[in-house]
Amino acid sequence: MKPTIQLNERRGQRGPKTDCNFQVASMPNRGGHRSPCASIRAVSHDYFKNEARSMFVTEAAFFSVIVITAAVPLINTAVALVHLVRSLAAV
């Protein structure tokens, strides 16, 4: 069904008012039986059973590299701050 456009002639309202009365198209029924649909739980179970395990080790390794790369400058900064505080306390 096509949308119908109604023009508003009131002051302060600009642009057409669109009335969209769309109807959902239904899928054809095959022989009176509903086609079986996999539930979200079944799909996620299948994913975690097969695909997620093979990717987990690779992702964990990359995550470890990223954490170590980010941790080294933070540790160096903490050591430098400790040296700064000790030098200011000695004065």
C-alpha positions in Angstrom: 0.0 0.0 0.0 1.4 3.4 -1.0 1.8 6.1 1.7 -0.7 8.9 1.4 0.5 12.4 1.7 -1.6 15.1 3.3 -0.5 18.7 3.1 -1.0 20.7 6.3 -2.2 24.3 5.9 -1.7 25.4 9.5 0.8 28.0 10.4 4.0 26.8 11.9 3.9 23.3 10.4 6.1 22.7 7.5 6.4 19.7 5.2 3.9 17.1 4.3 2.3 14.8 6.8 2.8 11.2 5.7 0.4 8.4 6.7 2.0 5.0 6.3 -0.3 2.1 6.5 1.9 -0.8 5.5 0.9 -4.3 6.0 3.2 -7.2 6.8 3.5 -9.7 4.0 3.2 -13.2 5.2 5.3 -16.1 3.9 3.5 -18.8 2.0 2.5 -21.8 4.1 4.0 -25.0 2.8 1.4 -27.7 3.0 -0.3 -26.4 6.1 2.8 -27.0 8.2 5.0 -24.3 9.8 8.6 -24.4 8.8 10.9 -25.2 11.8 12.9 -22.2 12.9 16.0 -22.5 15.0 15.7 -20.7 18.3 18.2 -18.1 19.4 19.3 -20.4 22.2 20.0 -23.3 19.7 21.9 -21.0 17.4 24.0 -19.6 20.2 24.6 -23.1 21.6 25.9 -24.2 18.2 28.1 -21.2 17.9 29.7 -21.6 21.4 30.1 -25.3 20.8 31.9 -25.1 17.5 33.2 -21.7 16.5 33.8 -19.9 19.7 36.3 -22.4 21.1 38.6 -22.2 18.1 38.7 -18.4 18.3 39.1 -18.1 22.0 42.8 -19.1 22.2 43.7 -16.6 19.4 41.6 -13.8 21.0 43.1 -14.5 24.5 46.6 -14.3 23.1 46.0 -11.0 21.3 44.3 -9.6 24.5 47.4 -10.6 26.5 49.7 -8.8 24.1 47.5 -5.7 24.3 47.4 -5.7 28.1 51.2 -6.2 28.4 51.8 -3.4 25.8 49.6 -1.1 27.8 50.9 -2.1 31.2 54.6 -1.5 30.5 54.3 2.3 30.1 52.0 2.5 33.1 54.5 0.7 35.3 57.3 3.0 34.0 55.2 6.0 34.9 54.6 4.7 38.4 58.3 4.1 38.9 59.1 7.6 37.7 56.5 9.1 40.0 58.0 7.2 43.0 61.5 8.6 42.1 60.0 12.1 41.8 58.3 11.9 45.2 61.5 10.6 46.9 63.6 13.3 45.3 61.1 16.0 46.4 60.9 14.6 50.0 64.7 14.6 50.3 64.8 18.4 49.6 
